[in-house]
Amino acid sequence: MERIGVYELMVISDEIRELIVERGSHEEIRKIARAQGMRTLQEEALRLIHDRVTTIPEVMRSIYAAGM
């Protein structure tokens, strides 16, 4: 059976790096990352479902059963 990974990836831009160094809050960092194009794990899973790469039951079993 073929497997497809579902990932939440945040690229560390200069702006995000600065927030990290300045000990910005999780919410601040996430807000900037999202504005710069980061997709959440849930959004990426929905995209894969929409593109018919995977199914809702597979997402529920593999992501949410893992304690997310």
N, C-alpha and C positions, 0 to 999 in steps of 0.2 A: 504494500500500500504506500502510495506517495504521500509525503508530509510537506506541509507548507507552514513556515513560521509566521507568527503574528507578533510584531514588535512595536514597541514605543521607543522611538529614537529621538534624542534631543541633541542637535548639533550645538556645540559650544562656540557661539559667536563671541566677538569682542564684548558686546553688551552683556551677554550672559556671564562671561568670564568675570567682568567687572562686578556684577551683582554677587557672584560667588565669593570673590575676594572680600567684598564689603559685607559679607554675611547677610545678604538679602534674604527675605523670607521665601519659603517654598512657593507661596502664592505669587510673589513678584516674579520669580524666575520662571515659573510655569506660564504666567501671563505673557511674558516676553517671548518665550519659546513658541507658544501657540500663535502669537502674532507673526512670528517668523516662519510659520508653516508646519510646526510639529503637529502630528496627529496623535491623539491618545490611542491607547490599546483598543478601547471600545470602538473608536472611529475607524481604525484600521481593520478590525474584525468586520464591521459593517460594510466597509468597502469590498472586502473579500467575499462576503455573502452576496452583495449586489452584483459583483462581477462573476458570480457563480463558480468561484474557486473553491468555496467551502459551503457548509450549511449551518443553519442556526443550531441544530443539535450538536454538531461537532464543535462549534465555538463554545457552547454552554458546557460541554463535557471537558474540553481541553483548557479553557481559560478560567472559567468561573469555578470549576471543581478544584482548581489549584489554590483556592483560598484568596482570590482577588476580590 
